[in-house]
Structure formats: C-alpha cells, structure tokens
C-alpha cells in the first residue's frame, strides 16, 4: 500500500501521544512482547478512519482536536505558539498575559522566556531543527514588539534614580556579534544570533565590515559577556588576530568566539589563542554556539577555558611539528614538473570576443539550474548517507520532513520573488585573447596579441607529495609560443534588491523570511553562474555546442573545462578579482549594481565570479601551501617591493612558513 503525506503537516515526535507513539514504534521496529503489534495497529487505524459518532451527533471533532491547544491557559498557549511557530494568536495571547500579570516585563521574563527556554532545550537535544527555531524567533519578536510600547510607557514613568532600567528583561547573558572589517557575509552570523536569542541571550548584532575599534567600544559600552567575530575571506583571519591583540592591549576580560567559513580550530589555536589569554574559542556552526556561550558564562567557566587551552596547546604543538616535517619542491623544481597538455585539443576560436552585459535575466530560467544541497546545509539540515543531498534528503528519517517543509517555503518565496520582482539577476561575461607566460596568463587587447591588457598571476603546487606533476592554473592556457588561445571570465549576482527587502522583513520582525531570502538569493547567484557557464560552452564561445547533459551531471562537473573562482583553492589570492573586474568593466556595464569592495568582496554578497578555462584536460585542483621562495617570486611578478602584502592576502592557511 502507499500513502501520500504532507510533511508540513506532520507533528513533532514529542507531540504524538504516548499510546499512538508506542503502537507506531512497535510496527516500525517490528517488535512487541506478544508479537501482535500489526493487528493492534490495524485496529487502531480502523478506529481512526471510522471514529465512533460523538454523543449528540456533534460534528467537526477533528477541527476541534486540532485547535484544542487554544483552550489552555495563556502560558500554555504562548508556549505552544512559540514552539510551533504560530503567530496568528500571539498578540491576543500576549495581551491576555499582560492584563493578568500587569507588568509587561513579567510576560517576557515569565511565559515567553520559559517558552524560548523549552525551544533551546529541544534544539540542543536534536528534537527541533534550525528552520523551526528561526520561526519561533519570529513569533517571539512579534510578542516583544507588542509589549514594547507598554514597557516604554512604564520606563518613562518609573525610571530609577540609580539610572538602571528596571524594565529590561533578565537575560542569561549579552553577546556582541560582528562580521569583521573588510568582510560582508553574515548569513551564518544571523543564524547564530537567532539560536542565541532563542536561548535567552541578548544579542547585539553590529552587522558587516565593522572596524575593530567600533567592536571593542561597543562591547565596553554595552558591558557584554562575550564577543563573537565572523568572517569568510582569508584577510578576515588577520583582522580577527588584530582584534584579539587590541582586546589584550585594552586589558579586556570577556571571551572571544570565532566563526565563519574561512576559520578553523587550528587557525584559532595557532594564531589567535596566543594573542589573547582570556579565552578564544572556535565555534564550528550555529548549533554549537549556545553550548559554548553557556559554558563561558557558567560557574565552571575557568575549568572550560582550561580544557580549551590544553586542547589548543596540543593543536599548536602538532602544527609546528608538521612545519618541521614538510618537504618542499623549490619553485623552479615545481615549475619543471608542470603538466604537458595536448595542445592539438585546443578549443576553437570563440563565436564572440569582448564583454557582454546580461541585465535582469529572467529568474524563471535561472531557477532551473539551482543546486539545492547547499541551501539545506545553511539551515544545518544534513541527512545521513545515502540521503545526504537533495533530493534524497527528503527520505531521511530524521531531517526529511523538515527539509521538505523548508523546501516548500523556499519555492513559495521564489514564486513571490518572480511575481513581485524583488530580486534581479544581472552579470557580465567576457571572452578575450590570451596566452600563458610561465605561471601567469597574459590577456591581450585584440587578436594581434601585441598589447597586454592585464595579467592573471598564478600560484603553483609546491608541497613535495611525491607527485609527477605540480599544477598551476596558467597551465590550462596555451603558451605564447605554441598557439593562440583564449580565456573567458564572468561576474554575476542574484542579489540585486536583496538588502532592501531583507531590511523590510527585519523591520516587521520576520527574521525567518529575512534569512530565507538571503539563502534563496545565494542559490540564484550560483544557479546564474551555472547558466552563464553553460551559455559560454554552447554558444558564446561554442567549444561544446552539442553538449546535452542533465543538471545533476552539470553539478558533478561532467562538462568540458572548469570555472575556478579567484580567491579559492586553485588561486587563493582574492586580489585577482580586481583584475577580473577591470577586464570585464563590471562597474560600468552594470551601472555599479555589482561592486567590488576595497577588500575584494563582491556586493551584493549573493554574487559569483570566475575564470573559465576551456581545454578538455583542465581540471580543478588545490594549490595547497606554498613556500617562501614562491611567495618572493610571485610578489616580484606582481611588481611589489616586498612580500608583506602577498603574505597578508594568502594568509596562514596558504603560507607554508611562519611570517617574520
């Protein structure tokens, strides 16, 4: 037999009554004391399907049961609404609580905070998922927004002579969060803020690109208990180190939390923990943030920090031991082992040469190329193999129902975006004559190839791993003395209008929609990149005109060529984005709708840029770490008088030695 289930209508496991849960578990596990569990379940199912008529012939029993929670006390109703993300009745229930308790603050400190405490416990125990927690936060914000005018009125009428505000809720602690100077990505930080807020911590979010002094001044002003820093790009690691140093210089006492895509426990242990001795802790993801903050504010804080110090000391010792054990090829030895590509397979001359602006591309077409797996990862919904990725995640016993519900909300938001035109997809694509010269790629002003328009600099694998070849992305372009070749590049965004719409959601307390909008915009940007690359392969350049592969195969890179992004493994120097930007004239062609910050971050943040290599033997690779001799020659080729700037932009994850 088969049944069709709407996962969005499924109750939480904890909400299923004990009798029904026992019957279901017996059948699922195929185990009971008397072995008659199937018969019992069938009898139960029949009773549910054909319930006995209620006394007096009353109708609508199912609907009454569904809304039975409305008959509880205001505390029970507030808890239920918070836990289940239902805001339909929240203002009425909050007003009833205010009328009964008389003091608005008591409503927050009492039933509302109790409800958020239950949510925190359920999330910590894995019985609620991040999308549900975000919805609960939205309901909480709506309740607090309703009470705020009443609290303000009381505050003005009864401010204490001591200057303390008696009408502020009693939080478990105060956490200040900021994305460091030069960095613009904050979706992960926003989610951490929601999780902490649901666990009764006051969160002060300073936003993105926040200078060090602003962070520390605000921390002192607000008397915060913990500072949390976030960052995505490599230079953010140096900025975090600077913040740690300044915290020590100011003799600050609060612990420092570190998080973000570019961070790691090893980097925190090696580079940050030694700069500030009041506690520096790496937080892997949002689900761990509450545990860390709770430990830092508990009576066992010193024990916890001692354990962290011991763990990080061990990590540092292991790291420095690996520096001693590393074997290197000199840069000249590595270059001598560069791969030899078959230049008889050189792609044909492009159908189009120059730059092309794509403005307001139809989102309906872009949507067809969305890779949904990273979307679920943003919300920390991860199935177990073989149900780890989309669409198999829906089959996962633990996260499947919530993933399907979230997916439906994302599709609904996409439909709304298309209908209302709140987001725009625009970009620039270019194809230009190019040849490699050593490890670098010269791009020419025209087909005569006499005048160099710009140069993309390459870094080569250098760690001696016993390999026969050591790769550099310049290897994928034909040398100048071999044959005329070309290179393509593009920059695109799916986030024009995202910032403005997100602010509207946040102003209305709809934090769940604000986060969902950002996550969807990121998916549109990546999908647009996939579509642009397809058009380059099939028509603009036309080196794979007959290509006909599925989206699944496309996402598995089963096409000819590659599209590495500047600042990532095959060329980890983010400064290369500026060269790409200038070559494509992105600012002029998009009317500055797509920008590059002084720290080489793309704005809107939901943006993608990449170089496109067409040779069939081009492949993705990681440069890994490089040694001092290569850093020196690389900096010289870039026209720098020293290595300091290059060392800063490559960062400790790429440098295979300790900076002087």
N, C-alpha and C positions, 0 to 999 in steps of 0.2 A: 504494500500500500504506500501511498505518497500523500503528503500534505504540504501545502504552501504556507509558509509562516512569514509574517511581517516582523522582522527583528526589532523594529522600533517599538512594537507593542509588547515585547517580552518584559516580564517583571525582573527585578534584580533577584538573584538567588536567595538573598536573605529575606525577601518579602514573600516568598512562597510559604504557605502554611506548612507546619511540620508533617501533617498527615499526607498531603499531596507530595511533598518532597520525598518522604520515605517510600511511597509507592513508586515514584519515578526512579529513584536511585536503585531500588530492587530490580526493576526491569532493565535499566541501563547496565548495571553491574551483573545482571543475570544471577542473582544470589539472594536467597532468603532462607530462614530457618526451616520452613516446611516445604519449600520448593513450589509453592502455589502463587508466586508473585504475578505471573502472567494473568491467571484467572482473576485475581484481585484487581489488577489494573484494568482489565476489560470491563469488569462490573462497575468500577469507578467511572470509567469513560462513558459507559451507557447511562449512568446516573447523571453525569454532567450534561450529556447530549439531550436527555429527556428528563429534566428535573421534575419532581413532584409539584403539582399545581399548588401555589401558596394559598393559605386559608383566605376565604373571602374572594377568591379569584383575582387577587391583585396582580397587576402586570408590571413590567419594567424592572424586574428583580435584578437583572444583570447590570442595568444602568445604576440602580441604587447601590449595588455592591461596589461598582467602580468608583462611586463618589462617597463611599462610606466614610472615608477619612475626613470629610467635611463636617461630620457630626462630633469630632473630637474637640478637646479644649484648644484654645488659641495656641498654646505651646505645642501641642501635638500637630496642629495644622501648619504652624510655622516650620517645624522640623520636617514634616512631610514635603512641604513645598520646596524647601531648600534642598533636601536630599534628592528629590526627583526633578529639580529644575523647573518647577511650575510657578510662573509669576502671575498667573491670571487672578489669583485671590490675595496676593501678598500685601497689597496696600490695605485692603479691608481687614485682614487678619492682624496686620501691624497696628492699625488704628484701634482695634479691639484690645490689643495688648497694652497700648499706650493709655487708653481710658481706664483700664483695670489697674495697671502698675503706677499710673500718674506721672512718673518721671520717664521721659523718653530714653534717657541713658540706661535705665534699668531694662528696657526692652532689648537694647543692643547687648548689654552685659549678660542678660538673662537668656531668654529663649533663642535669640538669634545666634549669639556666640556658642551656646550649647549645641545648636544645630550644626554650626560650622565645625565644632569640635568632633561631632559624630562623623561628619564628612571626612575630616582629616584622618580619623581612625580607620574608616572604611577604605580610604585611598591607600593609606600605609599598609593595610592588610591585603591589598590587591582585590578588594571587593567593590571598588568603584574605579572607573578609568578616567583619564585626564579630560576627555571631552565632557563627561558628566560633571566633573569638578568645576570646569570653566562655566558651565551652565548654572551651577549652584552659586558661583561667584556673581553672576549677573543678577540672580534673584536677590542675593544679599545686598548688592549695590542699590537695587531698586528700593528695598526696605529702608536702608540707611538714608537714601535720598528723600524718602517720605518723611523721616523723622528729623532731618537736618534743620528745617525751619523752626520746629518746636524747640530744638536744643539751642539754636542761636538766640531765640527769644529768651530762654532761661538764662543763657550765659550773660546776655546784656543786663538782665535784671538782677543777677546774683553773682557777679564776679567777686572773687575773694580778694581781700586786701593784700594777701601774700603774693598775688599775681599768678597763682596757679589756676588752671582751667578745670573746674570740677566736672564739667560736662563732657569731657573726652573719655571714651571707653578705655577700660583697663586691658591693654594688650599684653600678650605674652612677651613681647619684645619689639624693638624697632629696627628694621633692616633698610639700609640705603643701597640702592642699586643704580648702576650706570654703565653704559657702553662707553669705553674709553675714547679719548681724543683720537680723531682720525678714522674711527670705525662707525659704520651706520647700521649694522644688522642688529635687530633687537627682538625678533620674534621669540627666541628661546628665553631671553630675559623676561619678556612679558609673561610667558607661561610660568616661569619660576615665581614671579610676583603673585600670580593668581593662586598658585599652590600654597605659598606662604600666607597669603591673605585668608585662605580657607582654614588655616590652622591658627588663626587669631594673632597673626603678627602684623604690625603696622608696616606697610611697605612704602618707602619714599622713592619713586622712580624718577631719576633725573634725565632720562631719555638717552640720546645718542650723541657721539662726538663731544663728550664732556671733558674739559680740561681738568688736570689733576687738582689744582688749587680750588676750583669750584666744588669738586667732590669732597675734599677734606674740610673746607669751610662749612659746607652744608652739614657734614657729619657732626662737626663740633656744635654748630648752631642747634641741630635737632637732638643732640645727645643720643645718637644712635648706638645700638648694641653691636651691630655687625655691618661691615661694608662688603658689598658684592660687586665685582667687576666682570664685565663680559667683553668678548672680542672675537672677531672672525679671522682677520688677516694677520700675517706674521709680524708686522711692525707693532701690532697691539700688544704683543708679548713684551716688547721693550718698554712700552708705555706703562704696562702693569708693573714692571720692575721699578720704573721711576716712581710710581705711586707708592709702592712698598717702601722705597728709600725715603720718600718725603714723610710718610707716616712715622718712620723711625726718627727722622730729624725733628719732627714736631712732638716727639715723645707721646704719641697716641697709644691708647690701650686696647681698643676694640679689635677683634679678629678680622681677618680679610679672607673673603671667599673668592675663588677664581673659577670662571666657567666660560664656555664658548667653544666653537668648532676647532679653533687653532690651538687651544690649550690642552695640556695633558698633566697627568700626575707627575711624570718625570720632569717636565719643564718646571712645574711648580716647586718640586723638591730641590732641583739643581739651581734654578735661577732666582726664585722668589723667596723661598723659606729662609734663605741665608741673609736676606736683606731686612727682614722684619721679624722680631722674636716674640711677638705677642700672638702668634698664630696665623698661618697662611694655609688654607685648605682648598684643595681642588675638588670641585663638585662635578660629577660626571654628567648628570642630567637633572631635570626638574623633580623627578620622583625622589632624589636623594637630598634635595635642598632642605626639606623640613627636618629630616633626621640630623643633618649637620648643625643647623641653627639651634635645634632643641638641645643638642649636646653642648654647644658653645655657651648656652645660657643656663645650663643646669648646674646643680651643686657639684657635679663631677667634672666640671669644665677642665680643671688642671690635669686630671687623670686622662681625659680625652686628648688634650693637647700634647701631653707627654707621649701618648701612644702614637699620635701623628708624627711627632718629632722623631721618634725612634724609627718609624716606618720610612720617613723621608730621608733620614740619615743613611739607612741601608740602601735606598734607591740611589742616592748620590754616590756612595762608595762603588756600587755596581757600575754606574755610568762612567765614572773616572777610570775604572778598571778596563772598560771597553775602549776608551780612548788609547790606552797603552797597547791593547791587543790589536787595534785596527791596522790593516795593511793597505797601502795605497799604491796606485799607479801614479807616476808623475803625470802631469797633464800632457806632456809630449808622448809618453808611452801610451796613454789612453787614446790620444788622437791617432797614433799609429795603428790602433786596433779598431778604428771606426768601421762600420759595416760597409760592404760594397753592394749597392743596389743595382738592379738590372735596368740600365737607362734605355734599353730598347723598349721597355714598357712605359716610357714617358707618356703622361696623359696628353691628349690632343690640345691644340690651341683653343682657348675658350671662345664660346659664341659671343661673349660680352666682356669687354675690358673697360674698367673705370669704376666709379662709385654709383650706387643706386639707392635711393631712399624709399623705404616702404612705410607709408603713413597710414595709420588707422586700419590695419589689416583686419578683415572680418574675423571676429573671435570665434564664430561658429566653426571655421576651418581650423583654427589653431587648436580648439578643444579636441579635435580628432587625434592629436598627437601627444596628449597628456600621459605622462608616466605617473601613476597614482601611488606607487610604492613609497616614495619619499614623503608623500602627503601624510600617510598613516604614521610614518616614523616621527614626524613633527609632533604628533599627539601621543607618541610613545606607545602606539598600538603595534605590537610585534607578535605575529603568530609563530608557532613552532613548525619546523620543517616537517612535512613538505608544504605547509600552509603559511609560509613566512611572507610571501609577496602577494601583491594584487594580481589577479582576483582571488587567488586561493586563500587569502587571509579570511574571507567570509566563512570559510569552512572550519576555521579554528574554533575549538570548543570554548576557549576562554575569552578571546577578544573578538571573535567573529560577529556576534550580534551588535556590539557597539561599533565595530568598524563599518558594518552595513548601514547603521543609523547615521553615522557621521558622513558616509559617502552620499547618502540621500540628501543631507543638508548641504553638502558641497555642490551637488548637481543643482539643487534648488537655487543656491547663491549664483552659480554660473548663469542659470536661466534669467535671474534677476539682473545680473550684470549686462547680459546681452540686450535685454529688453530696455533697460534704463540708460545704457551707455556709460556706466560709471567708470569703467576701465578702458584704456586704449592700448593696443599693441602696435608699436612702431619700431623701426630699426633701419640700419644702413648696412649694405653688403657691398664689398668691393673685390675686384679681381685685377691683379697687376703683374707686369713682367717682373721676374725675379730669378736670381741665381745664388748659389751658396759660395761663400769665400771663407775657407777654413770652417770654423764653427758657427759663423754668422750668415745671415741672409740679407743680401742687398736687394732692395726694391727700387725699380727704375721708373723714371718719369714717363718713358714711352718705349716703343718697340726697338728703338736704336740701341738702348741699353748703355748709353754713354754717360748719362747723368743719374747719380744715385739720389733717389727721393728720400729714402730713410733706410735704416738698418735694424733688423731684429737680431739681438745678440743671443748666443746660445751657451748653455752650460752642459758639460759632458759628464757622464758617469765616470767616477774615479776610484771608488772603493774597490780594492782588489778582491774580487769574489771568485777568481779562477775562471772568469768568463772569456770566451773567444772574441767577443765584440763589446765595445763600450759606446753607448748611444748618445746622440745629441740631436735635437730636432732639426738642426741645419742639414743633417744627413739625408733628409727626405726631399730636398730641393737639389736639382742637378747643378754640379759645379760650373763655374763660369766658362771653363774651357771645354766643357763636354757638350752641352746643348742648351738652347733657350728654354726656360721653364717659367712657371707662373705660381703665384701664391694668392689664396683668397682669404678674406677676413670678414667678420661681421660683428655688429653690436646690436642688441635688441632688448626690448623691455615689454613686460606685460603689466607694468605697474603705474602707468600714467593715470593719475586720478585716485590712486590708492590712498595716499597720505591724507587727502582732503576727506574722503569718505570714511576712513578709519577714525578721524577726529570726530566726525558726526556720530558714529557709533559710540565712541567713548563718552561723548558729552551726554548721551542718553543712558549711559551705564550698561550698554550692550557689549561688554568686553568679549563675550563669546563670538559675536559677529565680527568684531574688530580683528581678532586673531584668525578666524576662519577666512576673512577677506585677504589678509596677508598671505596665508598659506595657499590660497587659490591663485593669487597674483604670482607667487613664486612658480607654481605649476604652469601657469600660462606663459611665463617668460621662458622656461625650459622647453615647453612644447613649441613655442615660436622658433626657438633655436633649432629644434629638430626639423621643423618645416622649412626654415631657411636653408639649412644644410641639404635637405632633400632637393630643393629647387636649384641649388648650386650644382649638385651632382647630375641632375637630369636635364636641366635646361640652360641656366645661366653660364656655367662652364660646359656642361654637357659631356663629362667624361664617363658617365654611366647612364646613357639615355634610355636603355632598355631595363633598367632596374625595376623590379617588381617584387618587393618583399613586404611582409606583414609588419605592423607596428612592433610586435613582440621581437621579431628578428632585428628590427631597426634599433630597438633599445639594447639589444645584445651586440650591437656594432657589427652586424653581418653585411655591411656595405663596404665599398672601396674607399680607402682613405680614412683620415682621422680629423678631429677638430679640438685640439688641446687649447685650454684657456690660459692666458698669461697669468702668472702668479700661482700656478698649480704644478703638479709633480714633474712634468717634462720641461718646464721653465718656471721655477718658483719665484722669479723676480717680478713683483707687481708693477714695477716701473715700465715694463714692456707694454702695459695697457695704454700709456700715454702715446707711444709710437703708433699703436693701432688706431687710437682715437684721431691723431693728426692725419694719418694716411687716409682714413675714411671720411674725414671732415664731419665727424658726427655732430658736433655742436651746431655748425652752420646748417647742415641738412635737416636736422630735427628741430630747428629753432630753439636749441638748448633745452628741449624736453628731456633729452638723455644727456646727463652730465657726468664728468669725472671730477672727484674732489681732489684737493691737494695731496691727499694720502692714497690716491688712485683707487678709491671706492666708487662704484657706479651708483648713480642716482637717477631714477628711483632704485631702491635696493633690490626690487624684483627685476633684475636685469642680467643678461648673459653676454659675454664677448668671447671670441675665439679666433684662432688662425685655422685655416683649412688647408690640409695637405692632401693632394690627390693621388700620389703614387700608390699603386696597389700593394707595395711592400711596406708602406708607412704603418707604424703600429704605436699603440700607447706604451709608455714606459715611465719610470720614475728616475730622475737624476740621482736621488738619494743625497748623501752628504758629499761635500767637495772639500778639498784641502787648500792650504794657504797659497800654493803656487798657482792654482787655477784662479782663485779669487783675485790675485795680483794681476794676472794677465787679462782677466775679464774686465777689471776696473780700468786698466790701461786702454783696452779697446774701446771702452765707453768714454774715454777722454777724461777720466778722473785722476786727480793728483795723488790720491791716497785710497786706501781700501775701506775707510770708515763708513762711507755711505752704503757701499755694497754690502758690507758686513751687517749693517743695520737692517737692510731690506731682505737679506737672505735669512737672517735670524739664526738662533741656536739650533733649530731643527735641521737646517741645511749645512751650516758650518760644521766641519769635522774636527774643529780645534777650538780652544778657548781664546776668545778675543783678548788682545792685550789691553 
